[in-house]
Amino acid sequence: MLSRTINNNPEALISSYKAVRNYTTEICSRLEIEDHVMQPTAEVSPPKWHLGHTTWFFEELILVRFLSGFERFHANYNVLFNSYYKSVSKHWLQGERGHLSRPTVSEVLAYRSYVDEKIIELLSCENDHSELYSLLEIGLHHEQQHQELLFMDIKVILAANPLQPTYLEASIARAPTVVDKWTSFDCGVYEVGHNEAGFAYDNEMPEHRTYIHPFAMCENTVTNGEYLEFIHEQGYSTPKLWLSLGWDWLNQNNIRHPLYWQRCDEFWYEFTLNGRQLLDLNAPVSHISYFEADAFANWKGCRLPTEQELEIYLRMSTDVHFENNKNEHALHPLLASANIGQVWCWTRSHYSPYPGFRPFEGAIEEYNGKFMCNQFVLKGGCIATPKGHYRHTYRNFYQPQQRWMFSGIRLTKGI
């Protein structure tokens, strides 16, 4: 677990570093070698690439700069494992990461061990570089982002196989029933964005004021049962419910239900990291695109919240124990009544810079700002978000057609 902020104590730094790095390899330890190299779609990266890229981040942004006499593990890894930092070097195309059989998984793991050894060596020395510690903290949160991505990508990889293998063998409990409740908010000026002690990405800052019209937020996320009603009432065949781009998307791709739903005879099933399960009607609907979330909200006579409204709601929530909403043996959302830690909830807000936004400096200036185009903000964390990584100001973002992440729906309405 990563602490909310890293101090300059070498032992604490090394302990945090080891914990985060070990969890990544633990996630992959349940995979077969063949699983590590698969890339069923362009947006999915092979697990082997995640292991290498998160290692490259520490090598390129920290060791190359701060460890005297450092030698790279392999000169060409800078191209293979650079994701999109164009100011650093050329990089391999994302959609072609699965084309590479080499380096092998064992070679990538050796790369991780080499870089870990050098990072620990660096942190064991006397350092007064505040920039080093800041980059280390960013690097650890960056790796936690990839831990969540690993679960997402592994799920796609396993689901693409007709054998539908399981990642976890544990059974999934049935979700408790929920009854919709609503919380109302008065109009007024509210503060949103990060200003507290502890880590935050540049896109969460600065804290700023925003005027909000009165609204009500549903305390429960939309369940599978509610979404099944939408399907039964021809929601996917009613064009007036859909954005124009969304209507084109669902027809061009023959979308008729959420990702991972499967119908067999008269029953609906859902593929999970624990294998195929009978659809739990009380569990939160997940793996929903923005287009589907918006259409469902229209069908219900509601709308999706703005990211400001959702952050205001989350900040007043008593549901602050993110870790308590998790079941490490069943990586599947179950608690529709939970405000956080189950599914990332779509907002209707385009991913754009806050007033006064200042990107990180140096190579990591490309970390967030360059993606502020054609994407929507999601909030609330999900079942795969690592412990210690979440905060209410977190701004996740995806393109409107994407749905391989643990994304869901929380409804809002004006009052």
N, C-alpha and C positions, 0 to 999 in steps of 0.2 A: 504494500500500500504506500502510495506517495503522499507525503505530508503536503499541506496546503501551500507551504512556502519552504524553500530550502535555505538553511543558514550556511555560514561559511565554516562550520565544523567539519574537518576532513572525515572523521569517522561517520558522521551522520550523512554526509554526501555519498560516501562509498556504500553505506548501507542502503540508501535510497536507490542508488544506481543499480546495485546488484538485484534488489527486489524487483524492480521494473524489468530489467533485462531477463531475469530468470523466468518471470511470468510469461514472456513472449515465447520462449522455448518450451515452457510447460504447455502452452496452448497447442503448439505443433507436435508435442510428444505423442498425442493420440492419433496422429496421422501415419499412414503408410508412406514410404518413399515416393510411390507413384502419385499420391495425392498432392505432394509438394510442387509439382511441375504443371498442374492443370490450369488452364485459362479458358473456361467455357464461353465467356463473353469478353468484349473489349474493356468493360468497366471493372472486371474482376482481375485481380493480380494473383499470380501463383504464390502460395505461402512461402516458397523459397525466396521469392523476390522481396517479400516483406522482411524476412530475416536479414537479407542483405542490405536493403535500403535503410532500415533503422540503424544499422551498423555504420553504413556510409555517412549518415548524418553526423555521428559523433567523430568519425575519422576526419571528414572534410572540414567541418565547422569548428572543431575544437583541437584535435591532435595536430593537424597540419599547421595550425596557427600558434599553439601554445606549448607543444612539447618539442624541446630542442633536439635536433638530430633525428626526428621521427622519419621513418621510411614507410611508405604505403605497403599494404599487404600485397596488392596487385595493381599495377598501373592502370589497367583497363576497367577495373571495377568502378572507376569514377564515371564512366559512360554507362555501364550496365545498371548501376543502382542509384544514379541521380534520377529523381522523379521528374522535376520540371524547373529546376533552378538554372535558368538559361544564362544567368550572369556568371555561373560557376564553370560550366562545361557543356558540351553536347550531351544529349541523353538518348537512351533507347526509347522507341515509341511505346507508349503504354499498352496499346492493343497487340503488341508483338512480344510481350514479356514471356508468354508461354511458348515461344518458338525456340527457346534456348535450353538445350539439355545440359549445357555446362555454363557456369561452374556447377558441380554436383552439390547435393545437399550437404555431404560431409565437408566439402570445401567451403561452403558458406558458413557452416558451423565453426570451422577452424578460423575463418575470418572474424566471426563474432568473438571467439576466444582471444584472438590476437588483439583486437581493438579494446576489449574489456580489460585485458592485462595492462595495456598502455594507458587507458583512462585512469585506472586505479593507481598506476605509477605516478601519473600527473597529479592526481588529487592527494597523494601521499606526500608530495613536496610542499614546501611553503609557497603559497600563492597569495598575492594581494590583488589579483585581477578580478574586479567585480564583473567585468564582461564575461569572463570564463564561467563564473557561477551562474550568470544569467543565461548563457547559452546552454549550460548543462541542464538547467531547469526546463528550458524550452525543449531541449532534446528528449527529456524524460516524458514530458507531456505529449510530445510528438509521437513517441513510441507507444504511449497509451492509446492515442488515436488509432494507431495501426493495430493494436490488440483488438479493438472493436472491429476494425475493418477485416481482420483475420477471421473472426467469427462469421461475419457477413459473407466473405468470400468462400470460406469452407462450406457454408450452407449451400451456396450456389453450386459449388463443385460436386458435392455429394448428391444434390437433388437432380443434377444433370444425368446421373447414372441410372439406368433402368432398374438396377439392383437396389437403389435407394438405401445405401449403407448408412449406418448410424454413427454419429460422432460420440455421443454419450449413451450408455446403456440404461441409465436410471429411468424409472417411470416418471411421468408427469402427473402431478396431482390435478384434480378437477378444480376449475376456478370457482370462487364464491359468487353468488348472485349479487347484483347491484341494482339500485333504483336511482334513477337520475335525480340529482339535486343541483340547484343553481345558486351561485353567489353573485350578488349585484355590487356594482361599483358606481359611485357618483362621478359626475363630470369634474374635471379639475386639472391642475398641473401636477404631474408626477415626475419623479426622477427615475431614470433607467440607465443601465450601463454600469460598468465596474468602477468602484472607488474604494473597495475594502482592501485590507491587507491580504496578501496572498497572491498567487499567480493568476494571471488572465492573459488571453491573447490580445494582440493589438486591436482586433476588430471589435472587442468588447468595450473599448474605451474611446473617449472619456465618458464619464457619467454626465448626463445632460437632462434638461427638462423637456417634457413634451405634454401637450394638451390632449386630454382624453375625453371623449364624449361618453355619456353613461352607457354601460353595457352589463351583461350578465354572462358568466362563464359556467359551463357545465362542470361539475366536480368529478364526473366520471368520463373516461375516454369511451369512445364508441366500441361496442362489443361485436363479436362475430355474429351473434344472433340478430342484432340490429342491422348489420350489413347484409346478412342473408335476406332479410325482408326487402332491402333495396334491390337485390338481385331478382327476387320473386316478383316484385312489382315493376319489372322491366326497366330498372334504372340504367342498364347498359344499352338500352334500345330507345331511350328518350332523348333526342338531341337537344331539346331546350334546357336540359339540366347541365349540359357540358359546355366548357369553353371551346371555342372553335378549334384550337390546336389540339385540345384533349379529344374531341370527337374524331378528328383525323387520326390521332395516335391510336385510339382504341380500335378503329376500323382497319387501319393499315396493319396492325399487329394482332388482330382478332382477339382483343382483350375482353374477357367476359366475367372475370372474377379476380380476386386478389392473387398475387404471386404465391405459389406453394399450395393453393387450394386444389383439390382433386375430387371429382365426383365419380363414384363407383356404384352402379345400380341406383338406389334411391338415397344413398348416404353421401355426405360430404366428409372429406378427410383433409388434413393439413400436414404437409411435410415439415418436420422440425429437426433440430440438431439431435433429438432423441428418436428419430425415425418417424414414420408415418403414424399419425394419430387421428382418431375420430375427432371431427371438428368440435371444439368446446365452445358452446354458444355464449357462455358467460365471460370468456377470456377476451382481452382487447384485440380488435382486429389489427393486423400488422402487415407490413410489406405492402403499403398502399402508396400509390403515386399522388402527387399534388392534384393531378387531374381528377383522380377518383375521389380524393378527399373533398375537393371543391364541389363535385357533382353530388356527392352524398349530402353535404351540408345544404345545398340548394333543395334537394328532395325533402329534407327535414324542415324546410322553412327557416333555416339558420344560416350561419356563415362561418368561415374559419376566422380565428382571432388574428389581430395584428400581433407582431412580435412584442410590441410594447404592452399590449393588453395581457398577453400570456405571461410576460415577465412580472408584471404587477400582480397578477394572480398567484404565480409561484412564490413570490416574495412573502405574501401574507399567509401562505400555506403552513399548517402545522406539521405537514409531512416532510420533515427535513432530514430524516435518517435514511439517506440514500441506500446505504448498505443493507438495511433491514428489508428492503423490497426485493432482495435477490435470493435466488436458489441456485447455488453453484453446480448442483447436480442435474439441473434441468434448465437449460438456457432458452427459456421460452416465456414470453409475457403471460402472466396469469391474473394480475390484480388491476382490473379496470377502475377500481376505486382509488388507486394510488395516483398521486399527482406527479411523481417523478420516478424514474428508474425502471419503467416498463417499456414504453414506446416513445420515440421522438415524435412530437406532435407538429404537424405542418402549421405554419402561419401563412397569412395572405401577403406578408411583407416580402418585397424583393430584397435580396441580399445586397445592401448598399452601405457605404461608409457612414458612420455617425458624424454629426457636426463636430469638427475639430479633430477628426481621425488622423492619427500619425502612424504610419507603418513602422514595424521593427526596422532597425538600421542594419546595413551590411547585406550579405547574401540573403538573409531571411526576410528582407524587405518584400520578397516575392511570396512569402508564406500565405498571406490571406488576401491582400488587396487586389491581386491580379485576377481573382475569381469573382469579383463583384460585378457580375454580368449574367443575366439569364438564369438566375438561381433564386430559390426561396429559402427563407429561414425556418428552421425547426428548433424546438426547445423541449427541455424536460428530461433528457437522458433516456437510456434504454437498458434493457436487461443485459446487454453486452458491454455497457460502459464500465471501464475499470473503476475500482474503488479509489477514492481520493482525486478523481479527475473531474468530477461534475461540480458545477456552480450554476445558480439561477441565471447569471448573465451570459452563460455559454450560448454562442450562436452557431449552431450547425447549419449546413447549407447543402442543398442538392438541386439538380435540375428537375423540372416538373414531371418528367416522364420516369424518373428513376424510382425504384421501389425495392431494390435488393437489401436496403438497410431496414432496421427495425423501426419503421415509421407507422404512425397511426393518426387518429383524428380526435380532437377535442373541439366541441362546438361552442359557438358564441352567438349572442343575439343582442341587438340594440334594445334599450328600454326607455 
